[in-house]
Amino acid sequence: MTIAVKQFPNPPVHMKLLAGQTVNQFGYDQISNVEYTFNSLGYRSNIEFLPNDRSVILLGNTISFGVGLPIEETFAGIISSSIDTPLYNFSWGCYPHTNHDQLKLLENILKLITPRCVLFQLNNLNRLRLDEINVSFDNPKEQVEANYVDFRLKLDQVLGNVPCHLMLWDDCEYDCDYSNILIHNRYFVDENVVSKDLFGVKSHQLIAMKLLQELKI
């Protein structure tokens, strides 16, 4: 009798195509010559993701992916080297997605494991999915706020008793409840060589310090 091996969900196609490879250009980064190593699933990681209930799960966008920085200088890399459990970075770099999209990813991950903790870096709140292919970036304020409320309700349902720390950097402010967001529009102290909209080394260090404080409690 063959026993099926648990496998985590795949990343977007542009990352999946790089599975098992190391490249020097990725997405928005065509200039830094940073090495981007992808594991066998296609996520940016120097380790394989094996079902492990002691792991820390990270979800996020290009910032958490760490475009423009060596992996060890990203906050994911700093945290990974500072804790005694594996950190799995499921961030989608250089890809238009919504927070609900990554909520679905998290839901599928939690079908396989119950991690020690989830670190969830939210995308800009104004991103709403139109269909399987298209995402809208220009939406009425009221619709964005209602979408965020729906996201938070569903996130709590998906998480159950799994601890979660939220991070959000957003260009716009909305009438939303940010009280349970650990990092909200802070720690952007230096720019990335790739883009002024991406975080540099010092910013990642500050983010890592804050998250490590929570993980070590």
C-alpha positions in Angstrom: 0.0 0.0 0.0 1.4 3.4 -1.0 1.1 6.2 1.5 0.6 9.7 0.0 3.2 12.2 1.1 1.9 15.5 2.4 2.9 18.4 0.2 2.4 22.1 0.8 0.6 24.2 -1.8 2.5 25.4 -4.8 3.4 29.1 -5.3 2.4 31.2 -8.3 3.6 29.9 -11.6 6.5 32.4 -12.0 8.0 31.0 -8.8 7.2 27.4 -9.4 9.1 27.6 -12.7 12.2 28.4 -10.7 11.9 25.4 -8.3 15.3 23.9 -7.4 17.2 26.8 -9.1 19.3 29.7 -8.0 19.1 32.9 -10.2 20.5 36.4 -10.0 17.5 38.2 -11.4 13.9 37.9 -10.2 10.8 40.0 -10.8 11.4 43.7 -10.2 15.0 43.0 -9.5 17.1 43.1 -12.6 20.0 45.1 -11.1 21.2 43.9 -7.7 22.8 40.6 -8.7 21.5 39.0 -5.4 21.1 35.3 -5.5 17.6 34.0 -5.3 17.5 30.3 -4.3 14.2 28.4 -4.6 13.4 25.1 -3.0 11.8 22.2 -4.7 8.3 23.7 -4.3 9.4 27.0 -5.8 9.5 29.2 -2.6 12.5 31.3 -1.8 14.2 29.2 0.8 17.5 27.4 1.5 15.5 24.5 3.1 12.8 22.2 2.0 9.3 22.5 3.6 8.5 19.3 5.4 5.3 18.8 7.5 6.5 20.0 10.9 4.2 21.2 13.7 7.0 23.1 15.4 7.6 25.4 12.4 6.9 29.1 12.0 4.9 30.0 8.9 5.5 33.3 7.1 3.1 34.7 4.5 3.5 37.9 2.7 4.4 39.8 -0.5 7.6 41.1 -2.1 8.7 42.7 1.1 8.6 39.4 3.1 10.0 37.6 0.0 13.0 39.9 0.3 13.5 41.2 -3.2 16.9 43.0 -3.5 18.4 41.4 -0.4 20.5 38.3 0.2 18.2 35.8 2.0 20.3 36.1 5.3 19.6 39.8 5.4 15.9 39.5 5.1 13.8 39.5 8.3 12.8 36.0 7.4 16.4 34.9 7.2 17.4 36.8 10.5 14.5 35.1 12.4 15.3 31.7 10.9 18.9 31.9 12.2 17.7 33.0 15.6 15.1 30.4 16.6 15.3 26.7 17.2 12.4 25.8 14.9 12.3 26.0 11.1 10.8 29.0 9.4 8.9 28.4 6.2 8.6 31.5 4.0 5.5 31.2 1.8 5.7 34.8 0.6 4.8 35.5 -3.0 7.3 37.9 -4.5 6.5 40.2 -7.4 3.0 38.9 -7.9 -0.4 40.8 -7.8 -2.4 39.0 -5.1 -4.9 39.9 -2.4 -4.9 39.1 1.3 -7.8 36.7 0.7 -5.6 34.8 -1.8 -3.0 34.2 0.9 -5.7 33.4 3.4 -6.6 30.5 1.2 -2.9 29.5 1.0 -2.8 29.6 4.8 -6.0 27.5 5.1 -4.4 24.8 2.9 -1.2 24.9 4.9 -3.1 24.4 8.2 -4.7 21.3 6.7 -1.3 19.7 6.8 0.3 21.1 10.0 -0.5 23.1 13.1 2.5 25.5 13.3 4.0 27.1 16.3 3.0 30.5 15.0 2.0 32.3 11.8 3.6 35.6 10.7 1.3 37.3 8.1 2.4 40.3 6.2 -0.7 41.9 4.7 -0.7 43.3 1.2 -2.1 46.8 0.6 -5.8 46.6 1.6 -7.1 48.1 -1.7 -6.4 45.0 -3.7 -9.6 43.2 -4.5 -9.9 40.1 -6.8 -12.1 40.5 -9.8 -11.7 37.0 -11.2 -9.2 34.2 -11.4 -6.7 36.3 -13.3 -7.4 40.0 -12.5 -7.0 42.1 -9.3 -8.3 45.6 -8.9 -6.1 48.2 -7.3 -8.6 51.2 -7.4 -11.6 50.5 -5.3 -14.1 52.6 -3.2 -13.0 53.2 0.3 -16.1 51.6 1.8 -15.6 48.5 -0.3 -12.0 48.2 0.9 -13.0 48.6 4.5 -15.7 46.0 4.2 -13.3 43.6 2.5 -10.9 44.0 5.4 -13.5 43.2 7.9 -14.4 40.1 6.0 -10.8 39.1 5.8 -10.2 39.4 9.5 -13.3 37.4 10.4 -12.2 34.6 8.0 -8.6 34.8 9.2 -9.8 34.1 12.8 -11.9 31.2 11.6 -9.0 29.7 9.7 -6.4 30.2 12.5 -8.5 28.6 15.2 -6.0 28.5 18.2 -2.9 29.1 16.2 -1.1 32.3 17.3 -0.7 34.9 14.6 1.2 38.2 14.3 0.1 40.6 11.6 2.2 43.2 9.8 0.9 46.0 7.4 2.5 48.7 5.4 0.0 50.6 3.4 0.0 53.8 1.3 -3.5 54.7 2.5 -5.3 54.8 5.8 -8.8 53.4 6.2 -11.3 53.3 9.0 -10.3 49.9 10.0 -9.4 48.2 13.3 -5.6 48.0 13.4 -5.4 47.3 17.1 -4.3 43.7 16.7 -1.7 44.4 14.1 1.8 44.0 15.6 3.6 46.2 13.1 1.6 48.9 11.2 3.4 51.4 8.9 6.6 51.3 11.0 10.3 50.4 10.5 10.6 51.7 6.9 13.9 53.4 7.7 16.0 52.7 4.6 15.3 52.1 0.9 16.2 49.0 -1.1 18.6 49.3 -4.1 15.9 47.8 -6.3 13.1 50.3 -5.5 12.4 53.1 -3.0 9.1 51.2 -2.2 11.0 48.2 -0.9 12.7 47.9 2.5 16.5 47.9 3.0 18.7 46.0 5.4 18.1 48.2 8.4 14.3 48.0 8.0 14.5 44.2 7.9 16.6 44.1 11.0 14.1 46.2 12.9 11.2 44.0 11.8 13.1 40.9 12.8 13.8 42.3 16.2 10.2 43.1 16.9 9.0 39.7 15.7 11.7 37.8 17.6 10.5 39.6 20.8 7.0 38.0 20.2 8.3 34.6 19.2 10.5 34.3 22.3 7.7 35.2 24.8 
